[in-house]
């Protein structure tokens, strides 16, 4: 039997990785680091996974010293540690360091103590504001960091790279969205902040032409691709000391992303693009405190956290040659965003849209409603 320790197992990525790990390795016994208060959640998830009886809670906490593990309890003799746990919130401040950096430091110490290979899930955020190509061998190229999140992911990956007597593999996912088939995601973050605005545009006549600024490119991948690729690469022999980019090899223009979602939402299509300079005061931090306050106010009125807008475009082109070679002949490919945008939209519309209770059903205003008639 092969023992694995997984952090972040009840999170969005974890709940997609663990069932694939159980399926791929029928000898796997998965010890999931969870707070005591989250054991029931893990149990509920495991009941729906094939092989879920091989999932074991490991009581601890990424944010506590020594992972909050009981010093008197014998640790699992794990062969691999999959470190998926992190705070992903572009709007959060320096407090993220407790989990993203110090949590990683504790995981590194644990991996060295038990002699396990560490599979560290980093992020393309480590590239910061680097303009140009960023390869899978690149790391510190003098880049700046537009948010605390970007910096903490860089510092966490640095800890892994510089650790002595540690076998490691690093995975850098792009911006992760819901499942490409079901559309499922468990929270609003990243590009999902823009969905309410697109829904509002969907109430306009679809023949109305829309003009959008040419504001750049992004890089989006669905969670099922990330989970499948991660498990495949983690189980593949001979990958220690390597970094893998789990990205779309073709950067996606934001106008293309909007167009795919607009079709799903019934929103107006893009008729023309204008230079980004016309909206630069809104799209970019102005550097003047008074203008910054005004910009933040406008964006928040639109329901858009400024930090999310600042990170909406990605100036970097991520080379994924190593990952593509490793996944060749596995059938694991990044689907085009347009092929699954409708699934993302439908899931958000049904489960996450803050105005869904007030939205009428296409088949009639009372469909799927509970109605009480008096008199």
LUMDONU-625166 format. One line per field, with one value per residue (C-alpha): residue number from 1; residue in one letter; chain; x, y, z. Coordinates in Angstrom, 3 decimals, padded with zeros to 6 digits, always signed. Last residue first. Example, Ala and Ser with C-alpha at 12.3 -4.5 7.8 and 13.67 -1.06 7.14 Angstrom:
! LUMDONU-625166
n	[2|1]
res	[S|A]
chain	[A|A]
px	[+013.670|+012.300]
py	[-001.060|-004.500]
pz	[+007.140|+007.800]
***
This chain:
! LUMDONU-625166
n	[375|374|373|372|371|370|369|368|367|366|365|364|363|362|361|360|359|358|357|356|355|354|353|352|351|350|349|348|347|346|345|344|343|342|341|340|339|338|337|336|335|334|333|332|331|330|329|328|327|326|325|324|323|322|321|320|319|318|317|316|315|314|313|312|311|310|309|308|307|306|305|304|303|302|301|300|299|298|297|296|295|294|293|292|291|290|289|288|287|286|285|284|283|282|281|280|279|278|277|276|275|274|273|272|271|270|269|268|267|266|265|264|263|262|261|260|259|258|257|256|255|254|253|252|251|250|249|248|247|246|245|244|243|242|241|240|239|238|237|236|235|234|233|232|231|230|229|228|227|226|225|224|223|222|221|220|219|218|217|216|215|214|213|212|211|210|209|208|207|206|205|204|203|202|201|200|199|198|197|196|195|194|193|192|191|190|189|188|187|186|185|184|183|182|181|180|179|178|177|176|175|174|173|172|171|170|169|168|167|166|165|164|163|162|161|160|159|158|157|156|155|154|153|152|151|150|149|148|147|146|145|144|143|142|141|140|139|138|137|136|135|134|133|132|131|130|129|128|127|126|125|124|123|122|121|120|119|118|117|116|115|114|113|112|111|110|109|108|107|106|105|104|103|102|101|100|99|98|97|96|95|94|93|92|91|90|89|88|87|86|85|84|83|82|81|80|79|78|77|76|75|74|73|72|71|70|69|68|67|66|65|64|63|62|61|60|59|58|57|56|55|54|53|52|51|50|49|48|47|46|45|44|43|42|41|40|39|38|37|36|35|34|33|32|31|30|29|28|27|26|25|24|23|22|21|20|19|18|17|16|15|14|13|12|11|10|9|8|7|6|5|4|3|2|1]
res	[X|X|X|X|X|X|X|X|X|X|X|X|X|X|X|X|X|X|X|X|X|X|X|X|X|X|X|X|X|X|X|X|X|X|X|X|X|X|X|X|X|X|X|X|X|X|X|X|X|X|X|X|X|X|X|X|X|X|X|X|X|X|X|X|X|X|X|X|X|X|X|X|X|X|X|X|X|X|X|X|X|X|X|X|X|X|X|X|X|X|X|X|X|X|X|X|X|X|X|X|X|X|X|X|X|X|X|X|X|X|X|X|X|X|X|X|X|X|X|X|X|X|X|X|X|X|X|X|X|X|X|X|X|X|X|X|X|X|X|X|X|X|X|X|X|X|X|X|X|X|X|X|X|X|X|X|X|X|X|X|X|X|X|X|X|X|X|X|X|X|X|X|X|X|X|X|X|X|X|X|X|X|X|X|X|X|X|X|X|X|X|X|X|X|X|X|X|X|X|X|X|X|X|X|X|X|X|X|X|X|X|X|X|X|X|X|X|X|X|X|X|X|X|X|X|X|X|X|X|X|X|X|X|X|X|X|X|X|X|X|X|X|X|X|X|X|X|X|X|X|X|X|X|X|X|X|X|X|X|X|X|X|X|X|X|X|X|X|X|X|X|X|X|X|X|X|X|X|X|X|X|X|X|X|X|X|X|X|X|X|X|X|X|X|X|X|X|X|X|X|X|X|X|X|X|X|X|X|X|X|X|X|X|X|X|X|X|X|X|X|X|X|X|X|X|X|X|X|X|X|X|X|X|X|X|X|X|X|X|X|X|X|X|X|X|X|X|X|X|X|X|X|X|X|X|X|X|X|X|X|X|X|X|X|X|X|X|X|X|X|X|X|X|X|X]
chain	[A|A|A|A|A|A|A|A|A|A|A|A|A|A|A|A|A|A|A|A|A|A|A|A|A|A|A|A|A|A|A|A|A|A|A|A|A|A|A|A|A|A|A|A|A|A|A|A|A|A|A|A|A|A|A|A|A|A|A|A|A|A|A|A|A|A|A|A|A|A|A|A|A|A|A|A|A|A|A|A|A|A|A|A|A|A|A|A|A|A|A|A|A|A|A|A|A|A|A|A|A|A|A|A|A|A|A|A|A|A|A|A|A|A|A|A|A|A|A|A|A|A|A|A|A|A|A|A|A|A|A|A|A|A|A|A|A|A|A|A|A|A|A|A|A|A|A|A|A|A|A|A|A|A|A|A|A|A|A|A|A|A|A|A|A|A|A|A|A|A|A|A|A|A|A|A|A|A|A|A|A|A|A|A|A|A|A|A|A|A|A|A|A|A|A|A|A|A|A|A|A|A|A|A|A|A|A|A|A|A|A|A|A|A|A|A|A|A|A|A|A|A|A|A|A|A|A|A|A|A|A|A|A|A|A|A|A|A|A|A|A|A|A|A|A|A|A|A|A|A|A|A|A|A|A|A|A|A|A|A|A|A|A|A|A|A|A|A|A|A|A|A|A|A|A|A|A|A|A|A|A|A|A|A|A|A|A|A|A|A|A|A|A|A|A|A|A|A|A|A|A|A|A|A|A|A|A|A|A|A|A|A|A|A|A|A|A|A|A|A|A|A|A|A|A|A|A|A|A|A|A|A|A|A|A|A|A|A|A|A|A|A|A|A|A|A|A|A|A|A|A|A|A|A|A|A|A|A|A|A|A|A|A|A|A|A|A|A|A|A|A|A|A|A|A]
px	[-057.922|-054.191|-052.000|-048.443|-046.047|-042.711|-040.820|-039.098|-041.239|-043.366|-042.057|-042.306|-040.300|-037.293|-037.261|-037.470|-034.578|-035.213|-033.764|-030.791|-029.675|-026.489|-025.591|-023.819|-025.892|-028.043|-026.370|-022.885|-023.503|-024.998|-022.124|-019.396|-021.169|-021.590|-017.873|-016.976|-016.016|-015.294|-012.478|-010.595|-009.914|-006.498|-005.396|-005.017|-005.331|-002.284|-000.386|+001.621|+001.251|+004.992|+005.755|+003.055|+004.296|+007.881|+006.805|+004.607|+005.876|+003.889|+003.369|+003.314|+001.411|-001.589|-004.724|-007.336|-004.800|-005.461|-009.193|-009.091|-007.121|-009.678|-012.524|-015.311|-018.928|-019.580|-019.869|-016.589|-014.965|-016.179|-015.055|-011.654|-011.108|-012.025|-009.684|-006.853|-007.425|-006.997|-003.984|-002.228|-000.485|-003.189|-003.817|-004.885|-008.283|-010.268|-007.685|-006.746|-010.239|-009.492|-005.938|-007.210|-007.548|-011.055|-012.501|-015.504|-018.768|-018.353|-021.490|-024.475|-025.380|-027.375|-025.562|-023.970|-023.052|-021.714|-019.522|-017.741|-017.492|-016.082|-013.319|-012.465|-012.355|-010.047|-007.611|-006.612|-002.947|-002.283|-000.369|-003.320|-001.666|-000.573|+003.104|+005.298|+008.453|+011.130|+013.327|+011.784|+010.071|+011.542|+008.541|+005.027|+002.648|+002.843|+002.614|-000.598|-002.134|-001.341|-002.594|-005.944|-006.425|-005.463|-007.640|-010.627|-010.119|-010.630|-007.814|-007.640|-004.753|-005.379|-004.696|-004.873|-007.005|-008.316|-011.283|-014.794|-017.521|-020.849|-023.360|-027.032|-028.498|-028.669|-031.072|-029.949|-030.777|-027.661|-025.597|-026.661|-025.538|-022.171|-021.825|-022.812|-020.144|-017.185|-016.418|-016.297|-013.012|-011.058|-013.186|-016.701|-016.829|-017.373|-016.972|-018.970|-019.184|-020.324|-018.197|-015.334|-015.170|-014.912|-012.174|-008.439|-006.258|-003.009|-001.604|+002.067|+003.125|+006.366|+008.063|+010.206|+012.743|+014.178|+017.634|+018.112|+015.244|+015.991|+013.375|+010.649|+011.205|+011.307|+007.912|+006.452|+008.094|+006.728|+003.224|+003.371|+004.435|+001.609|-000.981|+000.319|-000.455|+001.169|+004.502|+007.648|+009.822|+013.611|+013.851|+013.484|+011.820|+012.419|+012.882|+009.244|+009.570|+008.319|+007.962|+007.421|+006.467|+007.127|+004.522|+004.419|+005.883|+005.136|+001.436|+001.645|+000.868|+002.420|+001.151|+004.010|+004.433|+006.841|+008.524|+008.510|+011.461|+009.469|+011.323|+012.109|+008.451|+007.411|+009.909|+008.710|+005.107|+006.024|+007.655|+004.621|+002.337|+004.667|+004.469|+000.935|-000.786|+000.653|+001.668|-001.982|-002.119|-000.270|-003.516|-006.487|-008.220|-006.534|-007.783|-006.329|-005.213|-003.248|-003.546|-002.589|+000.596|+000.607|+002.938|+004.328|+005.788|+003.941|+005.044|+002.032|+003.036|+002.859|+000.956|+002.674|+003.535|-000.104|+000.009|-000.855|+000.952|+004.198|+003.115|-000.466|-001.847|-001.703|-003.899|-003.885|-005.899|-004.976|-008.259|-008.051|-009.206|-008.998|-012.741|-013.249|-012.237|-014.779|-015.563|-019.023|-018.543|-015.163|-016.835|-019.111|-016.201|-014.099|-016.891|-017.312|-013.581|-013.669|-013.964|-010.952|-008.920|-007.863|-004.676|-005.865|-004.163|-004.704|-004.148|-003.326|-003.147|-005.658|-003.497|-005.218|-008.724|-007.697|-005.596|-008.501|-010.788|-008.159|-007.473|-010.953|-011.789|-008.304|-008.648|-011.750|-010.789|-011.456|-008.006|-006.118|-003.127|-002.669|-000.519|-000.047|+000.619|+001.250|+000.000]
py	[+032.020|+031.518|+030.060|+029.050|+028.621|+026.825|+027.785|+025.497|+026.976|+029.870|+032.632|+030.522|+028.168|+030.520|+030.626|+034.092|+035.639|+036.938|+033.944|+033.919|+037.418|+036.409|+034.118|+031.178|+028.024|+028.141|+030.976|+029.920|+026.361|+027.529|+029.937|+027.387|+024.925|+027.609|+028.438|+024.803|+024.730|+028.476|+028.032|+025.631|+022.329|+021.744|+018.221|+014.938|+012.162|+010.435|+010.216|+013.381|+014.387|+014.475|+016.275|+018.885|+019.404|+019.975|+022.370|+024.490|+027.981|+030.593|+033.900|+036.675|+039.965|+038.328|+040.461|+040.212|+040.792|+044.516|+043.899|+041.305|+043.633|+046.402|+044.195|+044.299|+044.644|+047.543|+049.913|+048.374|+049.383|+052.978|+053.366|+051.827|+054.235|+057.232|+056.095|+055.508|+058.931|+060.518|+058.354|+059.010|+055.937|+055.429|+051.703|+050.394|+049.538|+052.611|+055.269|+053.153|+053.284|+055.255|+053.920|+050.385|+051.105|+050.389|+047.081|+046.542|+044.633|+042.477|+040.414|+041.537|+039.272|+036.056|+034.675|+031.697|+033.758|+036.479|+033.933|+032.966|+036.598|+037.706|+035.096|+036.192|+039.854|+038.834|+037.529|+033.958|+032.965|+029.772|+027.160|+027.008|+026.304|+023.547|+024.569|+021.807|+022.211|+019.538|+018.409|+014.939|+013.889|+010.418|+008.176|+009.403|+009.302|+013.037|+013.916|+011.931|+013.197|+016.818|+016.505|+015.055|+017.666|+020.617|+019.422|+018.856|+022.306|+024.151|+026.362|+030.131|+032.298|+036.009|+038.482|+042.202|+045.267|+045.904|+047.967|+046.704|+048.063|+046.278|+046.052|+045.772|+042.766|+040.835|+043.423|+044.196|+041.876|+039.841|+042.936|+042.504|+038.867|+040.024|+042.392|+039.594|+037.312|+039.678|+038.500|+034.974|+035.823|+035.531|+034.305|+033.217|+029.867|+026.122|+025.445|+023.066|+023.698|+020.100|+019.291|+021.817|+021.732|+025.217|+027.821|+027.767|+030.738|+029.062|+026.097|+025.948|+022.463|+021.815|+018.467|+017.786|+015.473|+017.162|+016.876|+020.644|+023.060|+025.876|+024.980|+024.300|+027.529|+029.477|+028.049|+029.504|+032.894|+033.118|+032.084|+034.644|+037.395|+036.808|+036.707|+039.938|+041.622|+043.139|+041.331|+042.499|+040.287|+040.107|+036.793|+034.530|+031.355|+030.143|+026.418|+025.925|+028.879|+032.444|+034.234|+037.970|+040.549|+039.589|+041.211|+038.378|+035.157|+033.444|+034.036|+031.130|+029.102|+026.698|+023.217|+021.421|+017.676|+016.769|+013.361|+011.774|+011.067|+011.257|+014.213|+015.825|+015.838|+017.186|+020.049|+020.968|+020.885|+023.235|+025.710|+025.462|+026.437|+029.322|+030.622|+030.203|+029.684|+032.324|+034.485|+035.066|+037.542|+039.962|+041.055|+039.386|+040.677|+038.296|+035.360|+031.911|+030.776|+027.576|+023.808|+021.637|+020.147|+016.583|+014.633|+011.359|+008.139|+008.497|+006.724|+008.162|+010.110|+008.521|+010.701|+012.197|+015.470|+015.905|+017.768|+021.468|+021.853|+022.172|+025.657|+026.332|+027.780|+024.490|+022.840|+019.291|+016.094|+013.500|+012.147|+008.815|+008.153|+004.492|+003.998|+006.575|+004.000|+005.345|+008.792|+009.829|+008.687|+010.440|+013.843|+013.324|+012.072|+015.088|+017.456|+015.567|+015.905|+019.675|+020.781|+018.646|+020.618|+018.560|+017.014|+014.210|+010.815|+008.998|+005.247|+004.420|+000.791|+001.328|+004.138|+005.853|+005.768|+006.873|+009.670|+010.760|+010.855|+012.905|+015.527|+016.991|+017.406|+018.806|+021.497|+023.067|+022.502|+019.427|+017.965|+021.179|+019.178|+015.615|+012.905|+009.822|+006.203|+003.496|+000.000]
pz	[+000.926|+001.107|-001.616|-000.769|-003.703|-003.693|-006.847|-009.383|-012.201|-010.941|-013.260|-016.419|-018.631|-018.788|-014.950|-013.405|-011.516|-008.041|-006.196|-008.605|-007.613|-005.786|-008.722|-007.111|-007.613|-010.736|-012.647|-011.565|-012.746|-016.027|-016.675|-016.107|-018.410|-021.105|-020.912|-021.661|-025.356|-025.500|-022.982|-025.243|-023.522|-021.923|-022.745|-020.863|-023.464|-021.999|-025.322|-024.553|-020.917|-020.201|-023.459|-022.814|-019.267|-020.404|-023.168|-020.900|-021.765|-019.913|-021.728|-019.138|-019.030|-017.305|-017.226|-014.508|-011.730|-011.207|-011.623|-008.834|-006.545|-007.185|-005.881|-008.494|-007.354|-009.754|-006.807|-005.670|-008.949|-008.737|-005.120|-005.822|-008.715|-006.561|-003.796|-006.270|-007.819|-004.408|-003.568|-006.894|-008.314|-010.950|-010.360|-013.780|-015.227|-014.225|-015.108|-018.181|-019.681|-022.858|-022.879|-023.456|-027.171|-028.458|-029.575|-031.797|-032.056|-028.969|-028.521|-026.448|-023.524|-023.873|-020.841|-022.609|-025.666|-023.368|-021.578|-024.809|-025.946|-022.583|-022.737|-026.286|-025.229|-022.394|-025.007|-024.106|-023.864|-025.861|-023.871|-021.465|-018.163|-015.825|-015.921|-014.508|-012.423|-012.064|-009.170|-009.141|-012.362|-012.857|-012.274|-013.171|-010.219|-009.531|-013.232|-013.758|-010.515|-011.395|-014.969|-013.885|-011.157|-013.370|-016.259|-013.955|-012.429|-015.704|-017.066|-017.600|-018.792|-019.377|-022.155|-022.767|-022.168|-025.659|-024.500|-025.179|-027.475|-027.368|-030.196|-029.182|-030.974|-027.694|-026.288|-022.722|-019.825|-020.585|-019.815|-016.190|-016.317|-017.674|-014.714|-012.329|-013.904|-013.426|-009.889|-011.307|-013.046|-009.776|-006.901|-006.031|-004.286|-004.624|-008.337|-010.518|-014.263|-014.712|-017.771|-017.724|-013.926|-012.478|-012.856|-012.126|-013.102|-014.230|-012.341|-011.363|-010.250|-008.374|-007.800|-004.773|-003.160|-000.085|+001.441|+001.499|+000.982|-001.468|-004.074|-001.513|+000.396|-002.883|-003.825|-000.631|-001.197|-004.747|-003.660|-000.853|-003.265|-005.729|-002.932|-001.411|-004.724|-007.828|-007.371|-009.141|-011.323|-011.104|-012.926|-009.888|-011.147|-014.669|-015.409|-016.435|-018.776|-018.469|-021.814|-021.917|-019.321|-015.700|-013.447|-010.929|-012.333|-009.007|-009.747|-012.207|-009.109|-006.580|-005.871|-004.140|-004.583|-001.791|-001.975|+001.476|+003.777|+007.030|+008.528|+005.179|+004.151|+007.565|+007.407|+003.907|+005.149|+008.015|+005.625|+003.336|+006.203|+007.027|+003.461|+002.097|+005.444|+007.769|+004.806|+003.923|+006.820|+004.538|+002.868|+001.221|-001.938|-004.361|-002.319|-002.728|+000.713|+000.379|+000.806|-002.149|-000.700|-001.993|+000.300|-001.049|+000.349|+003.640|+006.802|+008.635|+011.737|+015.183|+017.624|+020.666|+018.957|+017.915|+014.618|+014.587|+011.267|+013.242|+014.236|+013.241|+009.983|+008.104|+010.743|+012.077|+012.496|+009.884|+008.513|+006.632|+003.063|+002.000|+002.597|-000.144|-002.722|-005.184|-003.800|-002.590|+001.014|+000.996|+000.622|+003.628|+005.738|+004.760|+005.809|+009.084|+009.792|+009.244|+012.897|+013.825|+011.301|+008.334|+006.918|+004.643|+004.932|+001.631|+001.379|-002.216|-003.346|-006.162|-007.494|-010.437|-008.937|-005.456|-006.962|-009.158|-006.117|-004.219|-006.904|-007.413|-003.717|-003.225|-005.887|-004.359|-000.746|+001.392|+000.709|+001.343|+002.537|+001.300|+002.880|+000.728|+001.691|-000.890|+000.000]
***
